[in-house]
Amino acid sequence: MASQHHTGAEHPGEPGPADTALLLRQAALEVSRSAREVRSVAARTGAVLGSSRFARSTLRHPRTGVPAQWALVRALTNGAGLGFALGAGDGALRRMGQAGEVCGRESLANRVAVTSLRLRAAAVLAHHPELARDPGMRRLMDAVTGDQDVEALRALRALLRDRGAERAMSTIAPLFAELSAIRALLDENPLNDEVGWQIATGEALHADPWFGISARHLAAFDAGEGAAVPVEPAGGEPWPLAAEGSLMGFLRNIDALGTEGRILLQDVRGPDGVVRHVLQAPGMAPGKPRNDSPQDFVGAWSNLFDPESPYTRGILLAIDEYGLPAGADLALVGHSEGGIALMNLAQNDGFCRRFRVTHVVAVGSPIDNKRPADPRTWVASVTNQHDLVPTLDGRGAGSGAVFTPHPDWYEVDYADSSHDFPLCHSLGTYLENLRDDLPDARRDIDEALTPYRGPVLRSRVYQLKDRANPPQGYPLLTVPVTPVATSAGPAELPVRYYDSTAVVALFAVAPERAAALLSDASWMSPSRIGRRVLVALSAYEHRCTSLGPYSELSLAVLVNDLWRPRAHDVLRELLRRADTRRTGRQVTALAVTTPEAEAVSREVWGQPATRASLDVRLTANRLHAVLAAPASGGAGEAAEAGRPLVALTGDLGPYVPAPHLDSVLYGRTADATLRSMVHCAGRQRFHAAPRVRLRCAPGDAAEPGTGDAAGGASLARQVRELGLDGARPLCVLSAPEYQARRGAGAPLPR
């Protein structure tokens, strides 16, 4: 074991800081053992007092039993004895002990354990006299050790205010474990006492030391089955990876990968000619938790307490994809959370039977509560005493020489001049320290990694995720497709709309005006709502579809059942699924922006589609849907280019969430009516009082022409004939994130 500390006495013959710290740690160890014995006595005493057998004996022999029982109660509650130690028992006694702690009562065992922790803190101060001289740090320590929670919060706030969060956290880091345990044992929260004891006695943590939240509950937030995908660098440039295997080379590789959820697997030919393998894993990303990557704060907590996490499962999937042969020699090198995840693998018995884990190197990682499954695995741990992260396992600078759970590990616990957290936790700082300040440690670890010092033969980078990504558009759009030929080229049915914006505005018009639009198919009749007929003007911005991106603007009349029309069919039929619905919308005019969309609309769905110039945007709650006159080549027509023919613009107004309803759309060919269904998904909003207004160009500006002009003119003419120029819709349905699929039109001959 190696430990990097400043040693030596200031004057010959006088004890130096290292000697003083050693004496204090030895005393702390003895006091900790005494605390454990006192707690064990309290537990045995509480077990006797709470024993049903002892209670029955007291009832049979009350003259002797009651005094004995009272003596045990006094022993467990008297401040001159074991203190208020009922919490060491079980059942009702434990609940009474927790209630007493809430009221401020303390046990002798806790006070003795706090004494041990204070000795450990004093040992840290012997190595870091600058902390003892710091008035803000002294104030914080006095408040914590004096069980003054309010004053401790004030002292911590003063540190943060005076030095900033970075400097304050790095100042506290050497004493973080001891201060956390002291607070846990002295505060009025009985839930974190056990964590305080685990830190005080050098045991593995099973909960958060500040609130006592179980590690099982904390790890539950890191959900996912794990996933790994091979990735290539952006721009086609190769990854900046070291060509030779070495400690510094592996760490620089990790630094180059960053904290975006990537890991690296490499094949290295050693000096003996044998090809071995190195797995390199970065640490957690700063900032808020991310649901797409296991490398975040929640993932780090999960890996600290739970060996089965999305990070470790993702690494296993990457190893499988990489094709690592069974029985291969494998070295694991990680930083921060990466080191924790790799130690989780190293302590997995099944993993170590599958591969021979020869080395584990963890930099800035809290791994003291873990142990490799293979006793032959060589482990090195490098930690900066001002780095807060390695203390999260409850073992900080003060417990280094008190408890040595791994005497066979190579441990480097040092202090450098950089006291800013999280800067001192960054891998760049550790690289600088190993290069400039820790040459002996760097040389020793490099020597241990000699079998992996050689040319790199193969490298593969993997992107880890909490969950595997489902197929695009899953589940709505993951359906079988059928090719179909159109005049604009081949297309696939159903047409899939992966990313769109949809807005449907409903207007009420006179029945005779709506019927006039259906004159070419007089057997179809508009569906009435009272004395009016509903007409829908729909605007879509299709950003990603199987037909390519395009926009569309359509006008449709709600129509009755084709064979057995009944009044108010449309309202009743909306309760049915689309495939059993008899009513629908007859599209009377449709403008699209691409030839592919025009061909499919005309030839597959039987709709009167024409190409036109469209601009459809839904920004926040404001709609901009404009059908403009395109340029046709002539001088006069060029002047009219860009002039709005139909415009539906304005604020959509307040809304409430609404479910998506699938649609039935009707088109017409020369000899049949085509019925197609639109199945949709996404969040929809219902605007009951929209403030948008429909505007239409005058009749002379919208006369039918040819090509694109004809498409816009036809739709504008129908809007004008319905009397909708200047009208406000009754209501609007909008979907900023709209997905849909639309199959072929089924012919309905008549």
N, C-alpha and C positions, 0 to 999 in steps of 0.2 A: 504494500500500500504506500502511495506517495501522497504527501500533503505539503502544499506550498504555503508557508507562513514566514513572516519576519521573525527571526529569533535572535537571541543574544542579550546580554545584560548591558546596561549603560555603564556600569563600573564593575571591574573585576571583584569577584567575591560576593556581589549582590545578585539576588534572583532577578532574572529578566522577565519580560512579558510572557515568554513561552513557558517559563518555569511556573510563574504565578497562575497562568491559565491551566496548566496541567494539574496543579494542586486543587484548583477550584473545580475542575471537571471530575477529578477523583472523589472529591467530597460530594459533588452532585450525584455521582453514581451511588455512593453509599447511602445518601439521604433518600434517593429514589427507591433503593431496595427496602429501606425502612418504611417508606410510605406504602409500598406494596404489602409489606407484612401487616401494617396497621389496618389497611383496607381488608386484608384477608381475615384478620381477627374480627373486624366489624361484620363481615359477611357471615362468618360462622356463628357469631353471636345472634345476628338477625335471623339466621336459619333456625337456630334453636328456639328463639322467641316466637317465630311464626309457625313452628311445627305443630301439626294437629295432635301428634302424640304427646307433646309437652302440655298442650292445652287440656287434653283428657286427663293427664296425670294431675294437673292443677285442680281440676274439678273433683277428682277422687281424694286428693290430700290437700285441701285448701290451707291448712295451717302452715304447711311448709311450702306448698306450691305457689301461693300468692306472693309471699316475700321473695321467693326466687324469681318469680316473673317480674316483680317490681324492681328487683336489682338489675335484671337484664335491661329493662326499660330505661332505668337511670344510666346504665353504662352506655346505652346507645343515644342518649339525649343530653347528657350532662356535659357542659362545656369544659369541665375539668377532666373529663374522661375521654371517650371516643368522639366527643362533639355530637352534633346532630347527624348520626350515622345510620338512620333508618333506611336511607336510600340504598344501602348495600344489601338489603334483604330482597325478598321477592313478594309478589302479590300486593296485598293491601299495605304491608309495611313499606314497600317501595314507593307506592303512591303517596303515603304520608310523608316519606322522606323528600319526595319531589315537591310536595306542597310546602314543607318547611323551608326548602331551599328558595322557593319563590318568595317566601317571607323574610329571607335574609339569613337563615341559619346555615352554619358551615360544619363540616366534619373534620376531625383531626387528620384523617388520611389526606384530604384535599389540602389542608394547610401545610402538611409535611411535603406533599408533592410540589406545592408552590414554592417552598423553600429550596427544593432541588432545582426548580426552574430558575429561581433567582440566582443561584450559584452558577448555573450555566450562562445566564445573561452576564454575570460579572466576568466570567471567563472570556466571553466575546469582547467585553469592554477592555479587558487586558490586552487583547490583540488589536483593538480599534480604540485607542484612547481618544481619538477625535470625537467619537460618539459620546464619551463620558463628559467631554468638555462642552458639548453642544447643549445650550440651555433649552432649546425646543425639544430635543430628544430626552433630556433629563425630565422635563415636565411630563412628557408622554409616559415614560417608564414609571415615574412616581404615581401617576394617575391610574395606570393599569394595575400595578402591583398593590396599590392602595384600594382597589375595588371601587374606583370612582368613575363610573361609566360616563357621566355627563362631562366631567373634567377631561377624560380621555378623548372624547369627541372634540372638545374645544382645542385640546392640544394638537390633535391630528389636523383639524381645520387650520390652525395657526401654521403648522408645518407646510401644508399645501399652499396656503396663501403666501407665505414668506419665500418659499423656494420653488413653487410650482410642483405639479404632480410628479414629473419625471424625477427631479432631485429628491423629493420627499420619499417616494417609494423606494429608491435605491438606498437612501439613508436608513430606512426601517428594515430593509431586506436581511441584514445579518442577524437581527433579533426577531424576525417575523414569527418564526416557529415558537420561540419562548413566550413572546407577548401574546400570541394567539392562545397558547395553552393556559397561561396564567389567567387571561380573561375568561376562558371557558370554565376554569375551576372556581373562579371567584364570583362570577356574575350570578344573577338570579334565574338563569335559564337552565333547568335540569336536563334538557335534551342534548346539550353539548358537553356534559361532564365526561362522558366516555371518550370523546375525542381528545379532551385535555389530558386524560390519563394515557391515552395511546401515545401522544407526543411526549409526555413526561417519562414514560417507561420505554420509549423506543419501539413501539409496536406499529403495525400497519394501520393506516387510517381507514375508517369505514364511513366517514361522514364529514360534512363541512364543519371546520372548527369554530365558526362564528355563530352559526344558527343551529347547528346540529342536524342539518338536513341530510338524510341518508344518501350515501353514494348511489344506491340503487335508483333513487328518485332522480338524482342529478343526471345519471347516465341514461335515463329513459328519454331525455330530450334529444339524444343523439340517435335517431332512428334511421333505419335504412339497411338494405341487404348488401350494400357495397357494390361498386362497379369499377372496372378499369378498362381504359381505352388507349391503344397506342396513339401517340400524337407526334407530329412533325413540327419543327420550328416555323414560326411565321416568316413569310417572305422567302422561303426556300433556303435561307442561310443555315448552315449546320449549327448544332448546339455548341456553345463554347465550353467543351469538355476537355479534361486533361487527357493527354495521350499515354501517360504512364501512371501506374498505380502507386499511390502514396497517401499518407494521412492528409497532407495539405491538399493534394490533388482531389481526393474524395470530398473533402469539405468545400473546396472551391466549386466542385460540381454541384453540391447541394445549394450553395449560394447562388449559382447561375440558374438553377431551376426555379428559385423564388418560392413564394408561399401561395401559389395558385392551385395547389392540390396535385402536383406532379411528383413522381418518384422516378428513380433511375436504376436500371439493372445493367451490369457490365460483366463481360468475360475478360479475365486478365491471365496472361501466361506468366507464371512465377519463375523465379530463378532456376528452379529444378525442371522446367519445361512442362509442368502440369497446369492445365487450365482450371482456374477457380473462378468464383463468381462473387460479386459485391453488390449488395442492395443498399441504396442510398436514399434517405427519406428526409425532407425538410420539415420545419416546424410549422406552428399554426400561423394563420394570417391574422394581422391586427384588424380591429373593427368588430362590427356586430356579427353574430352567428349567421352562417350562410347555409341554406338548405341544399345547395348543389355540391358542397365539398365537405369532406370530413375534417379538413384542416382549419378548424376554427376553435373558439374558446370552449364551446360545448363539446366538441370532439376531443379536446385536450382533457377535459374533466372525465369524459367517458373512458378514454384510454388509461387515465390514471387509476381508476377504480375497477374497470371492467375489461378483462383481457379479450372479450369478444366485442368488437366494435366495427362500424363501417370502415374505418381506416385499415384495421388488420384484415378484414374480409376482402377489401379492395386489393391489398397487397398480395393476398393469396391468389386472387384471380389474375393479377398481373404476372405472378410467377408461373401459373399454369399456361397463360398465353405465350409467355417467353419460351417455354419449353425446357425449363431447368431439369436436368436428369436427376432421377432419384439417387440418393447417396452422395450428391455433389458437395464439395466443400463450399461453404457460404460464409461471408463476412457481412455484418450488419453495421452500417454507419449512419447515425441519425442526429438531428439537432432538435431540441425542444420536444414538441409533440411527436416528431418523427422518432426520437430516441425512445419515448415511452412505447409507441406502437411496435417498434422493433423488439424491445424487451418483452412485450406481450407475446410475440412470436417465439422468442428464444425460450420462454418459460412454458410453451405449449409442447407437451410430451409427444403428441402425434407429429407435429412439425419437425421436432428434433429427431424422430425416428425416420422421417422421410429424407431429411437433409442433415448434413453434419455442420452445425453452426459452430465454427471455430472461434470467431471473434465478434464481440459487440463493442462498439465505440459510441458512447452517448455524450453529446456536448450540450450543456445547459438544460439537462433533462432531470426531472424528479423520478428516479428509478430505484431508490433505496429500498422500497417495499417489494421489489421483485427479485426473482432468483431464476437463473437459467435451469432448464430441465436437465441438460447435459452438464455434469460437473466439470467436464474438460473445457467448456467454453471460457475463453479469456475475456474479461470484461474491463473496460476502461471508462471512467466517468470524469468529465472535466466540467467544473462548475465555478462560477464567479460568485464570491460571497455577497456582492451587491446586486446580484441578479435574483429577483423575487421568485421567478418560476421554479427553480430547483428546490425551493423550500416548501412547495405545495404538498409534498408527501409527508410533511411534519418533521423533516430532518434538516436542520440548518447548520450554521457555523457553530452554534453552541453545543450541538449534540455530536459533533464530528468525532471527538475523542471519548465521549461518554458511552455511546453505544456504537459498536462496530459490527453491524449485521453481516458484513461481507469482508472479513479480514484478508481474503485472497484476491480482492479486486484491486485494480490499479486506480486509485482515486487522486484527483488533483483538485483541491479546493483552495482557491487563491483569491487575493484581492488586488485589484489594479487601481490606477488613478482615475478611471472612468466611473463616475458614480451616478450617471443618469440612466434611469430605467424608462422605457425599454431599450435604450441604446446599448446598455451593457449586456442585454440579452441577445442582441442581434448576432448572427453568425459572423458578420464582418468584424465585429469587435473581438470575438473569440479567435478568429484567424489572426488578427494583429497581435493578440496576447500570446498565442502559441508561437508566432514567428519571432516576436521581439522580446517577450518577458519570460517565456517558459521554454527555453531551448532544451533543457533536460527532459521535460515531460514530452515534448515533441519527438525527441530522439528515442526515448524509451518506447513510445507507442508505435513509432515507425519501425523500430526493431522487432516488436511483437508482430507487426503486419508484414514481415519479410516475405512470407509465402505469396503475398498479394502485390509485391513490388515488381512490376514488369510491364510490358506493352499491353495496351487495351486492344482486344481483338474485336469486340462487338459491344455496342451500346444501344439501349432501347429506353425511351422515355414513355411513361404511362400517365394518363390523367385519371386521377381517382375521383369518384363521386359517391355521395351517400346512397344514391339509388341509380339504377340503370335508366337511361332515358327511353320512354316508350316510343314507338314509331310516330312520325309526324301526323298529327290529327287523330291520334288514338283516343277513344275507340270509334268515334263516329265515321272517320274517313278510312279506316283500315278494312276495306271491302274488296272483293274480287273486281277486276276491271276487264272490260271487253273493248278491243279496238274497233273503230268504225271509220269508214272513209267519208270525207266531205270534200266539197269543192275547194276548200282552203287547205287541204291536207288531212292526214290521219289525226284522229282524236280518240280519247278514251272515255268510256262510260262506265259508271256514272262520272259526271264532271264533279271534281272535288274542289271546294273553296276552303283553303287552309287559313287564310288570314284576310278578312274583309271587314268593311264597315257597312252597315245596312240601316236605312231609314225608310219607314213606310208611313206616309201621310194619308189619312182618310178624310174624304170630302163627301158631303151629301148633295146630290143633284136631282133634278126633276127626272121622273121615270122616262118620259118621252125623249129626253135628250140622250140618256144612256142607251135606250133602245135603238136610237138612230145609229149609234156606233156599231151595233150588232146586226145591221141590215143584211150583211153578206151571209149571215147565218141566223135567219129569222126564227128558227126553231129553238134558239137559246133565249131565255128571258131573264132580265135582271132580277136580283133578289131584293125585295123591298124591306126597309126598316121604317115602319109606319107608312108615310106617303112619299118617302124619299128612297133613293137608291144610293148605295155606297160605291164610291170610286176611289181606287188606291193609286197614288203616285209614289213609286218606289225608286230610291236612289241608292246605288251601290258603288263602293270603291273596293274593287277586288285587287288586293296587293299581291297575293300568291294563290294561284289556282293551277289546276292541271291543264288549262287552256292558255296559261300565261296571264300576266296582269292586264286588267282592263277595267273600265268603268261602264256603268249602264244606268239608263233612266227609262222607266217603263210606266205606262198608263194601263190600268186594268179595271174592268167592271166586275163586281161580285154577281155571280149568276147562280140560278137555281139548279136543282137536280134536272138532268137533261131529259129524263123519261117521265118522272112523276113529280113535277114541281109543286111545292106547297109554300104558302105564305110563311115568311120568316124562317125559311130553311137555314139560312146562314148562321143564325144564332144557335139553333139546335145542333147543327152539324159541327160547330166548333168544338163540341164536347167529344166528338169521335176522333179516333186516330185517322191520320191522313189516308192510309190505305183502305179504310172503310168509309170515307167521307164521299158524299155525292155532289156537294156544292164545291165551288172554287172561284177562281178569278180568271176571267177571259181577258187575255192580253190583247189590247187593240192597237197599241203603238209601242215600239221599243227602239231605243237608240243605244248603240254600243260603240266602242272605240277601236276594235280590232277586227280584221277580216275573219279570224278564227272564231271569235264569239258570234259574229254575224252568221257564218255558215252553219254552226251548230244550232243556233237559235232558229234559223229558217228551216233547215233540212231535218233536224232531229226532233225539235219541239214544235214546229209549225207556227212559229211566231213571226209577225211582220217586222223583222229586225232590219235596220239600216245603220250604216256607220255615220257617226257624227262627232263633233268636237264637244267633249264633256269635261267638266271640272267638278268633282265631288269630293268634299272634305267635311269631316266632322271633328272639330277642334273643341275639346272640353264639352261645352253644352251648346255650341253654336254650329249651325248647319250652313254650308255653302254648296249648293247644287245648281250648276248653271249649264244649260245647253246653248252653245254659241254657234253662230253662222260661220262656216269655214270659208276660206278663200277658194275660188274656183278658177282663177286665172285672169279674168277680165279686169279692166281698170275699175269699173263701177263696182264689180263684185268684191274686188280687193278692198275697197273702202268700207264695205259692209262686214268684212271678215272680223270675227271676234265680237260682233254685236250679239247680246243675249237674245235668244228666241224664247226660252223658258228658264225661269229662275225661281228656285225655292230657297230662300235665305232667311236668316234671322235666328233669334234665341229660341231654343226648344222649351225653355221654361222648366219649372220644377217637375220632378218625376218620382215614381215609386217603382221598385223592382217588379218585374212581371215575368212569368214563364214564357219560354219560346214555344210557339205553335208551328208545327209543320204545315206546309202549304200544298195546295193542289192548284195547278195552273193548267189552263186550256189554251190550245192553239188550234189553227185550222189550216188544213191543206185543201186541195181541190176536191178530194173525194172523202175526207174523213176529218173527224175532230180528234186531236191528239191530247191525251191526258198525261201529265207528268207530275211527279211528286218531289217536293223539296224537303229533305230532312235536315234540320238545323240544330245548332247548339251554340252556347255562349250566353253571356249575361245580357238580358234585354231590359229596357226601361220604358215605362209607360208615361207619356206626357199628356195629362188631361187638359191643360190650358196652354197650348203652344203659342208662341208669339211670332212664328214664322209666317210669311206671306208668299203666295204664288203669283208671279208676274209673267205676262205673256206679251210677245211682240205684236204690234198691229198686224192686221190681215195682209197688207201689201208687202210687209217685210217677211212674212212667213209663207209666201206662195210656194207650192211645190216646185222643185227644180229637178236636178238630176244628182245622182251620187249622194255625197254626204249632205248636201243641202236638202235633198228630198226627205232624208230621215228626220232632220230637225224640224222641217216645215210640217211634216205630217203630225208629229206629236204636238207641235204648237197649235196647229189648226184644231185638233181634237180638244185640247185644253180650252181654247177659245169657244168652241161650239158648246162645250159643257157649261159655259158661263162661269169658269173658275178664275178668270183674270182678276187679280186683286183679292182673291178669297183667302181666308185663313182656314186651316184644316180643323175638323172636329177634335181630332186627337192625333198623336204621333207615337209610333213605336220606333225606338232606336236601339242599335246594338253596336257599340264601338269595337267589340271583339266578336266577330261573327264567323262561324264555321257552318258549312252546309255541304250536302251532296245532292245531286240531281240526276236521276236516271233518264233513260230514253222515254219519249212520248209513246204511250200505248194508244193505238187507233181505236176509236169508238164509231164504227160506221152507222149511218142512219139513212 
